[in-house]
Amino acid sequence: MCQIIEMKYVLLLIAVWSTIEGNAQTKISGKYTDNRNKPLGGASISIKDSYDGTTTDSLGNFSFVTSETGEHVIEATLSGYASYSKNIKLEGKDIELSIAVKELITELKAVVITAGAFEAGDAKKATVLNSIDIVTTASAEGDITGALKTLPGTQQVGETGGLFVRGGSATESKIFIDGNLVNNFFYSSVPGIASRGRFNPFLFKGTVFSSGGYSALYGQALSSALILESTDLPERSSANIAVSVLSIGGGVQKLSKNKKFSWGLTYDYVDLVLGFKVIKQRQDYFNYPKDHQVDGNFRIKTKSGFIKYYGYANWNKVGFRTMDIDSFKLKDAFSLYNINTYQNLNWKEKLGHNWKLNAGLSFSTNKDDISLELQDDQHKKVTFADPYNPYNLKNAGIINKAYYAQARFYLEKKLGAINMIRFGADQFYSNEATDYTAFNNRTYRQVIKENLSAGFAEADVYLTNNIAAKIGARAEYSSILAKWNAAPRLSLAYKFRDNSQASFAYGIFYQRPETNILPSISNNLLYARATHYILQYQRTSNKRTFRTEIFYKQYNNLYKTRSNAFGNAAALNNNGSGFAKGIEFFWRDKKTLKNIDYWISYSYLDTKRDYLNYPNAIQPNFAAKHTSSLVVKKFVLPWKLGINASYTYASGRPYYQFVPVQGENNAAIKDHGRTIDYNALGFSLNYLPNLGKQKAKAFTVFVLSVSNVFGQKNIFSYNYGTIVDHKIPVVPPSKRFVYIGCFISYGIDQTENAINNNL
């Protein structure tokens, strides 16, 4: 009986204790959203300094029970959003919370402003072309701008060097290295042959190719800006040797033991004699192209910044004969000797309180010694006693010496997470002297000096992770024009829920007259002006990139020219105008096909302009309506072989024969037409015999590259006689070209550089 009574007391105590415990428990529930009422899953909800809590479901709902009592703090956290905390009193009564938090603006999640620009580099989200892409693009032949011609917006102009972008001429695109302008990025041009860039793609870690609407930090380009950022410290000391049937070179990069300083030195020699003897050229060379280049660099890691220097000296010469267009027996002999130097020094330093200093100095020189000579079939110079015989004008000598310098600085300050302001100034100096020696040995000198001053300011404003703006302005003063300009720039971007984004860019861009149309006939010239409007949609995910842009560009105050007393074109006024509009598509896919990376680009361009000696607004002879490219890359690991191919198409370009007339326009069109469509297939192989050999001391890559594999007939334009009414097509120097080379590196395994590391 006693045992039964004791058991009743125990059960009674348990029931009482359970009732007390039940009364002490508190249920906490609610919903967790952002400040736009979007549910957020995966957030952590907990009582501070306790083990009680939970996470939100996909709809942002949460619920848990706590036995804590009294005054406490409830916390809510989710990466990318502001933290939440609130004082609550736990006394056994259910608590329901509605938590709304603000999304933090971070570099990882924020929209990227990309309208008008292809960006590539370690810090960029929308990588399009990096150094590996450039050297493994079959049609590029290791040239930076050659690879860029597979992107939308560019033109396949093969008779001269430079970038032709969205209806703009080559002089309307400018190239910058670490913020400093490069005045002679391409080798000096020769008649009818496209010139290459002087710089190795592996000098650069980042690339921004803006086909319009570029930043206020840069100016004096009506069409586009190519902005290259040089590499920092190397991973370790290394050496390399490059040998081909056309060239030999080598270099060393030395990294200090504390990994805060490095220096490098390289030398390259190119002689195309063997290649041109095996592959017949249309030109009759008496001096095969030869090139010597020495370059050096050093990198210093400061306490909170970086100092970079890069410089080079280049010597090259070439000489060849072509049939004279105005006769059937005579030849035109052209020879060029060029010396070019470039020095670039940059310093970046953190100053504290989120301020950063960027400063740069550059200096370059260029000398072109050109000889033009009319020759007979015995290669003897031909002159005529009659001083008025027009054939005498085909004998001349031209020496051009140019000096360029730039000083640049700007400050930037971070405001909050990623908002930024920056402002600074540029000072440019140029001095170009040209001595023209006529057939009668009379020499005429022209000297053009310019001081161009510029100031700029820009702000990156992120309202949310999905909405951003870049607002800027640039002002410039030209001593040649004795005038200021003011150029506003604006870009906007919005990111959708699927992480795709839309961008808009607007800007006004100015450019002073090029020295080849100076000195001016007029004393009251203005800046040439272009206004850009760009709308873009882009989606990048799962190793795929799709982007499309529509654009409109309005030209005003373009330079009209008239022959001066020496028969050269000189700027007359700013009565020229024009427009360019179109749509572009780009698709890159590294996922669908195993170990295959490919991209497709297409551009439609509608453009007309009235400038120089054009009699009215016409489609310029460097612009094609339709251009497209297909680039395919595959690496076969068992064979240690990279296989690359690229196909390029462009619709025919217009050509014109201008003849002088009386009147302001100074020219009329006597003959015109359109070239045949451009087609070319490039192919290359990279063989890596040391791939996978961990103990290899040297790393080797063999390269075979073939341009225009099928020998497709291409015509770029037509040249017209100045004495006899006759025209001949401008065609590539050879139907195809083959390159065979071997690259050996010591210290760093460069074989991986031959594989697209994004596959």
NUGUKOL-51621 format. One record per residue (C-alpha): z, y, x. Coordinates in pm, whole numbers, plus 50000, padded with zeros to 5 digits. Example, Ala and Ser with C-alpha at 12.3 -4.5 7.8 and 13.67 -1.06 7.14 Angstrom:
    zz    yy    xx
 50780 49550 51230
 50714 49894 51367
This chain:
    zz    yy    xx
 50000 50000 50000
 50088 50237 50283
 49764 50162 50456
 49572 50253 50143
 49759 50586 50114
 49695 50665 50483
 49325 50594 50439
 49310 50835 50144
 49463 51108 50360
 49210 51046 50633
 48921 51065 50387
 49069 51379 50238
 49095 51542 50582
 48737 51450 50663
 48616 51595 50333
 48812 51915 50389
 48679 51947 50746
 48320 51888 50629
 48360 52157 50366
 48491 52398 50627
 48200 52312 50861
 47944 52351 50580
 48082 52690 50493
 48063 52801 50862
 47692 52716 50908
 47430 52991 50866
 47062 52938 50793
 46832 53190 50961
 46467 53204 50852
 46180 53448 50830
 45834 53540 50953
 45713 53668 51290
 45398 53888 51293
 45232 54160 51495
 45231 54520 51379
 44910 54451 51183
 45084 54173 50988
 44896 53896 51174
 45112 53576 51194
 45205 53473 51547
 45275 53109 51631
 45466 52974 51930
 45723 53254 51949
 46076 53170 52061
 46353 53270 51812
 46713 53220 51928
 47077 53336 51914
 47158 53504 52244
 47396 53307 52468
 47375 52996 52251
 47168 52681 52219
 47060 52755 51862
 46701 52855 51792
 46346 52741 51719
 45978 52838 51757
 45742 52980 51497
 45474 52765 51340
 45103 52856 51322
 45174 53081 51020
 45453 53267 51200
 45730 53104 50991
 46062 52994 51142
 46389 52845 51019
 46703 52703 51186
 47075 52657 51123
 47355 52782 51348
 47727 52711 51346
 47805 53029 51536
 48017 53289 51358
 48089 53657 51401
 47880 53931 51570
 47576 53804 51760
 47228 53910 51877
 46913 53734 51764
 46616 53749 52005
 46242 53684 51963
 45993 53659 52249
 45623 53577 52287
 45410 53629 52594
 45186 53933 52555
 45405 54098 52291
 45706 54330 52299
 46046 54155 52290
 46262 54181 51975
 46640 54185 51940
 46875 54266 51651
 47251 54259 51593
 47350 54022 51311
 47678 53902 51159
 47710 53529 51104
 47949 53445 50818
 47795 53147 50645
 47544 53338 50434
 47169 53277 50474
 46981 53543 50670
 46611 53614 50621
 46428 53827 50877
 46086 53988 50886
 46000 54049 51251
 45699 54264 51345
 45626 54323 51713
 45373 54531 51904
 45115 54361 52123
 45149 54455 52489
 44837 54589 52659
 44772 54374 52967
 44483 54322 53205
 44473 53954 53113
 44417 54013 52741
 44259 54357 52726
 43900 54419 52627
 43663 54493 52918
 43425 54789 52890
 43086 54644 52985
 42815 54842 52804
 42527 54890 53044
 42692 54701 53332
 42685 54352 53482
 43004 54299 53682
 43084 54029 53934
 43387 53978 54153
 43723 53804 54173
 43892 54067 53959
 43624 54080 53691
 43635 53876 53372
 43262 53878 53299
 43128 53750 53631
 42749 53736 53617
 42610 53718 53972
 42821 53674 54286
 42718 53622 54649
 42667 53249 54596
 42441 53318 54298
 42231 53560 54500
 42159 53331 54795
 42094 53028 54573
 41853 53205 54338
 41518 53065 54448
 41308 53376 54381
 41557 53613 54548
 41492 53485 54903
 41846 53590 54999
 41792 53951 54890
 42050 54121 54665
 41799 54317 54461
 41571 54012 54444
 41843 53827 54251
 41910 54130 54031
 41546 54120 53920
 41630 53805 53724
 41866 54011 53504
 41750 54202 53196
 41652 54565 53240
 41480 54527 53577
 41106 54532 53650
 40897 54300 53868
 40738 54567 54088
 40604 54388 54394
 40399 54655 54570
 40694 54869 54683
 41068 54842 54736
 41354 54958 54518
 41508 54890 54179
 41305 54989 53874
 41537 54989 53573
 41465 55058 53204
 41162 55278 53250
 41300 55460 53554
 41134 55487 53895
 41289 55346 54213
 41420 55691 54314
 41621 55704 53990
 41843 55409 54091
 42111 55459 54357
 42314 55206 54557
 42673 55252 54675
 42890 55053 54915
 43266 55098 54867
 43191 55416 54673
 42965 55571 54938
 42594 55632 54878
 42348 55431 55089
 42038 55643 55143
 41821 55378 55312
 41937 55053 55152
 41583 54914 55174
 41365 54880 55482
 41111 55160 55518
 40819 55099 55287
 40473 55001 55405
 40154 55024 55195
 40124 54755 54929
 40424 54545 55043
 40766 54537 54877
 41051 54611 55117
 41375 54409 55125
 41733 54525 55131
 41897 54556 55473
 42234 54400 55379
 42363 54042 55374
 42495 53935 55029
 42806 53778 55188
 42922 54121 55304
 43031 54188 54947
 43300 54041 54724
 43218 54238 54411
 42906 54369 54240
 42861 54608 53950
 42500 54653 53842
 42483 54928 53585
 42151 54953 53405
 42274 55270 53235
 42585 55454 53124
 42767 55423 53457
 43101 55577 53560
 43161 55948 53628
 43262 55851 53983
 42891 55834 54067
 42597 56068 54014
 42245 56176 54108
 42077 55877 53942
 41887 55907 53614
 41861 55532 53553
 42114 55305 53719
 42378 55249 53983
 42437 54937 54194
 42797 54944 54318
 42891 54697 54594
 43245 54631 54720
 43279 54486 55069
 43499 54190 55158
 43857 54218 55281
 44023 54011 55556
 43862 53672 55626
 44062 53355 55558
 44063 53264 55927
 43871 53320 56249
 43520 53178 56249
 43180 53181 56413
 42832 53106 56284
 42477 53046 56403
 42162 53082 56194
 41829 52942 56317
 41493 52930 56141
 41129 52931 56234
 41137 53307 56174
 41476 53420 56303
 41784 53354 56510
 42126 53507 56481
 42496 53456 56514
 42830 53620 56477
 43205 53596 56507
 43493 53701 56285
 43836 53718 56450
 44158 53729 56246
 44484 53833 56412
 44781 53594 56415
 44979 53811 56174
 44675 53818 55941
 44683 54197 55914
 44381 54283 56128
 44035 54142 56181
 43716 54237 56360
 43366 54100 56355
 43035 54132 56537
 42692 53985 56457
 42338 54002 56590
 42016 53895 56420
 41657 53886 56542
 41358 53828 56313
 41000 53773 56424
 40747 53675 56158
 40465 53591 56397
 40485 53213 56350
 40524 53235 55973
 40231 53472 55935
 40007 53264 56159
 40075 52949 55958
 40065 53122 55618
 39765 53352 55615
 39838 53710 55511
 39595 53950 55349
 39678 54207 55615
 39536 54178 55968
 39847 54218 56184
 39826 54359 56536
 40206 54400 56548
 40378 54123 56358
 40700 54236 56189
 40996 54227 56428
 41352 54328 56355
 41672 54358 56558
 42007 54426 56391
 42357 54456 56533
 42652 54514 56306
 43028 54529 56343
 43334 54561 56126
 43710 54584 56133
 43971 54550 55861
 44330 54675 55885
 44601 54588 55634
 44836 54886 55621
 45187 54896 55473
 45058 54938 55118
 44683 54964 55152
 44368 54880 55343
 44129 55035 55596
 43773 54902 55620
 43491 54987 55858
 43137 54854 55859
 42847 54978 56068
 42512 54863 56193
 42207 54963 56396
 41861 54834 56311
 41527 54851 56495
 41204 54720 56343
 40831 54766 56385
 40513 54648 56220
 40140 54719 56244
 39840 54591 56049
 39486 54671 55939
 39331 54661 55592
 38977 54726 55475
 38915 55093 55409
 38861 55138 55037
 38604 55416 55085
 38375 55226 55320
 38243 54876 55380
 38280 54857 55759
 38579 55070 55859
 38946 54971 55854
 39272 55155 55798
 39532 55080 56066
 39895 55140 55978
 40188 55112 56217
 40558 55185 56172
 40851 55198 56410
 41185 55245 56236
 41537 55304 56366
 41817 55306 56113
 42195 55330 56151
 42475 55325 55898
 42852 55377 55931
 43102 55339 55648
 43481 55395 55674
 43714 55357 55376
 44090 55386 55323
 44292 55281 55020
 44666 55342 55006
 44944 55329 54746
 45139 55653 54748
 45427 55559 54518
 45505 55644 54157
 45189 55448 54060
 44960 55682 54256
 44681 55548 54476
 44455 55726 54727
 44092 55628 54786
 43906 55803 55068
 43576 55737 55241
 43340 55870 55506
 42983 55759 55571
 42712 55868 55811
 42360 55735 55846
 42041 55816 56031
 41683 55711 55980
 41372 55767 56189
 41023 55660 56079
 40742 55694 56330
 40420 55628 56136
 40066 55618 56266
 39757 55620 56041
 39423 55551 56207
 39068 55491 56086
 38911 55218 56302
 38575 55047 56345
 38513 54673 56370
 38607 54692 56741
 38945 54841 56646
 38852 55174 56801
 38964 55502 56646
 38693 55673 56440
 38668 56051 56409
 38388 56280 56294
 38274 56602 56457
 38256 56777 56123
 38614 56902 56062
 38550 56899 55688
 38454 56533 55677
 38714 56377 55443
 38728 56059 55651
 38905 56258 55922
 39209 56286 55694
 39266 55913 55738
 39386 55984 56095
 39736 56123 56108
 40080 56083 56258
 40407 56127 56071
 40755 56140 56222
 41043 56168 55978
 41400 56210 56097
 41684 56213 55848
 42061 56253 55874
 42299 56187 55587
 42675 56227 55558
 42927 56191 55278
 43299 56262 55244
 43475 56128 54937
 43825 56106 54799
 43990 56046 54468
 44339 55984 54337
 44423 55745 54059
 44748 55693 53870
 44850 55405 53650
 45000 55507 53318
 45193 55225 53156
 45048 54876 53182
 44678 54939 53251
 44595 55290 53135
 44457 55489 53425
 44351 55839 53524
 44148 55923 53831
 44000 56240 53972
 43842 56346 54296
 43546 56501 54477
 43233 56418 54679
 43057 56619 54945
 42705 56517 55051
 42500 56658 55337
 42139 56573 55419
 41894 56704 55677
 41537 56569 55671
 41271 56693 55912
 40909 56577 55891
 40642 56644 56151
 40288 56580 56028
 40016 56568 56295
 39663 56598 56153
 39341 56453 56298
 39285 56777 56494
 39628 56741 56662
 39774 57031 56468
 40137 56965 56374
 40309 57094 56063
 40688 57077 56025
 40894 57062 55709
 41274 57071 55705
 41479 57010 55390
 41856 57059 55405
 42092 57000 55120
 42462 57038 55050
 42566 56875 54727
 42923 56916 54603
 43070 56718 54315
 43397 56688 54127
 43483 56421 53873
 43762 56302 53646
 43795 55987 53438
 44050 55808 53222
 44080 55447 53107
 44253 55449 52771
 44371 55129 52602
 44487 55189 52247
 44543 54815 52198
 44426 54500 52372
 44126 54513 52140
 44031 54881 52160
 43959 55071 52481
 43777 55380 52597
 43659 55524 52929
 43627 55902 52911
 43495 56103 53203
 43301 56401 53327
 43124 56498 53648
 43016 56839 53777
 42779 56898 54070
 42642 57190 54267
 42316 57167 54464
 42242 57418 54740
 41866 57355 54695
 41873 57442 54326
 42168 57685 54356
 42289 57557 54018
 42577 57361 53866
 42554 57080 53615
 42816 56923 53388
 42779 56561 53280
 43008 56400 53019
 43045 56020 53007
 43198 55805 52732
 43232 55429 52682
 43407 55244 52400
 43483 54874 52355
 43625 54659 52075
 43727 54292 52105
 43692 54062 51805
 43926 53775 51714
 43691 53519 51872
 43721 53714 52202
 43367 53844 52179
 43331 54218 52206
 43112 54514 52123
 43070 54814 52353
 42906 55154 52327
 42820 55390 52611
 42695 55747 52614
 42634 55973 52907
 42432 56258 53054
 42294 56208 53403
 42134 56460 53638
 41923 56437 53950
 41787 56697 54189
 41424 56674 54310
 41346 56417 54578
 41248 56556 54917
 40893 56417 54886
 40812 56689 54628
 40988 56968 54822
 40970 57249 54911
 40905 57359 54557
 40628 57591 54444
 40880 57740 54200
 41206 57915 54286
 41370 57835 53954
 41389 57457 53927
 41650 57281 53715
 41806 56937 53742
 41611 56652 53587
 41819 56508 53303
 41855 56175 53119
 42077 56102 52820
 42176 55738 52766
 42281 55562 52446
 42373 55193 52481
 42510 54942 52229
 42613 54598 52353
 42753 54273 52216
 42892 54012 52455
 43070 53680 52429
 43205 53485 52727
 43382 53152 52679
 43379 52794 52807
 43154 52878 53103
 42899 53039 52876
 42794 53403 52855
 42578 53566 52592
 42504 53936 52580
 42254 54162 52414
 42198 54535 52447
 41989 54792 52270
 41938 55122 52446
 41770 55458 52416
 41718 55698 52704
 41588 56052 52659
 41439 56235 52959
 41435 56614 52981
 41341 56860 53255
 41142 56605 53455
 40954 56749 53751
 40586 56835 53719
 40394 56869 54046
 40089 57047 54185
 39925 57023 54525
 40051 57281 54775
 39857 57445 55060
 39873 57123 55268
 39744 56903 54984
 40085 56745 54921
 40246 56718 54577
 40516 56981 54530
 40750 57047 54239
 40604 57309 54005
 40838 57323 53707
 41065 57118 53478
 40825 57082 53187
 40823 56701 53202
 40990 56477 52946
 40996 56118 52827
 41189 55834 52668
 41273 55468 52718
 41405 55234 52450
 41435 54862 52410
 41643 54550 52361
 41767 54292 52612
 41914 53941 52598
 42104 53735 52857
 42235 53378 52827
 42413 53184 53101
 42538 52828 53052
 42734 52618 53302
 42871 52367 53053
 42606 52205 52834
 42420 52017 53110
 42633 51833 53363
 42632 51996 53709
 42359 52237 53598
 42393 52614 53588
 42113 52812 53428
 42050 53156 53285
 41776 53310 53073
 41702 53681 53044
 41454 53878 52836
 41378 54250 52811
 41159 54451 52578
 41080 54803 52696
 40896 55083 52518
 40867 55388 52741
 40650 55691 52801
 40692 55987 53029
 40512 56305 53128
 40605 56392 53486
 40461 56455 53833
 40081 56493 53787
 40060 56298 53461
 39832 56486 53219
 40047 56388 52919
 40312 56138 52808
 40193 55786 52904
 40349 55452 52991
 40429 55470 53366
 40249 55226 53591
 40574 55061 53703
 40688 54959 53352
 40602 54635 53170
 40678 54589 52800
 40804 54231 52833
 40991 54068 53121
 41183 53742 53131
 41338 53501 53380
 41469 53145 53383
 41696 53040 53671
 41816 52677 53705
 42055 52536 53966
 42177 52181 54015
 42386 52019 54287
 42345 51645 54339
 42671 51548 54507
 42574 51195 54624
 42269 51340 54797
 42457 51648 54924
 42164 51846 54791
 42133 52171 54596
 41816 52211 54390
 41724 52560 54266
 41429 52693 54071
 41343 53024 53906
 41052 53132 53691
 40968 53495 53620
 40723 53642 53371
 40617 54002 53306
 40345 54133 53080
 40069 54338 53241
 40144 54691 53359
 39916 54990 53306
 39721 55145 53592
 39552 55485 53611
 39304 55677 53821
 39407 56043 53830
 39150 56304 53931
 39224 56672 53997
 39128 56933 53738
 39187 57301 53694
 39493 57395 53491
 39864 57346 53483
 39855 56967 53452
 39654 56945 53773
 39514 56598 53688
 39321 56399 53431
 39281 56025 53376
 38936 55905 53483
 38998 55532 53462
 39278 55318 53325
 39356 54962 53224
 39625 54695 53231
 39690 54428 53492
 39703 54057 53415
 40043 53912 53326
 40278 53834 53616
 40392 53472 53663
 40581 53323 53956
 40783 53006 54017
 41029 52992 54307
 41190 52674 54443
 41454 52602 54708
 41658 52312 54847
 41995 52328 55026
 42101 52016 55219
 42464 51988 55337
 42497 51693 55577
 42862 51764 55665
 42983 51778 55307
 43291 51558 55267
 43345 51508 55643
 43696 51645 55683
 43697 51612 56065
 43367 51793 56119
 43397 52077 56372
 43074 52243 56264
 42943 52286 55912
 42569 52290 55858
 42332 52391 55580
 41956 52329 55589
 41744 52549 55364
 41388 52512 55236
 41253 52787 55012
 40907 52831 54859
 40798 53140 54666
 40520 53130 54403
 40496 52752 54432
 40170 52718 54239
 39998 53012 54409
 39967 53200 54080
 39730 53496 54102
 39923 53819 54049
 39796 54177 54049
 40051 54458 54069
 39819 54755 54032
 39489 54903 54158
 39412 55144 54439
 39130 55395 54403
 38911 55545 54668
 38950 55915 54742
 38593 55957 54865
 38397 55676 54700
 38447 55588 54334
 38581 55238 54391
 38896 55040 54312
 39060 54728 54456
 39357 54529 54324
 39701 54549 54484
 39813 54188 54529
 40095 54004 54714
 40046 53967 55091
 40007 53589 55049
 39976 53345 54761
 40306 53181 54856
 40560 53186 55136
 40770 52904 55285
 41104 52952 55460
 41287 52684 55662
 41626 52756 55817
 41949 52607 55948
 42293 52772 55925
 42588 52645 56130
 42944 52779 56097
 43257 52710 56305
 43613 52761 56187
 43540 52795 55813
 43362 52533 55608
 43073 52740 55476
 42900 52439 55322
 43083 52499 54996
 42911 52838 54984
 42582 52661 54920
 42721 52509 54598
 42773 52727 54298
 43152 52703 54287
 43154 52771 53915
 42991 52438 53829
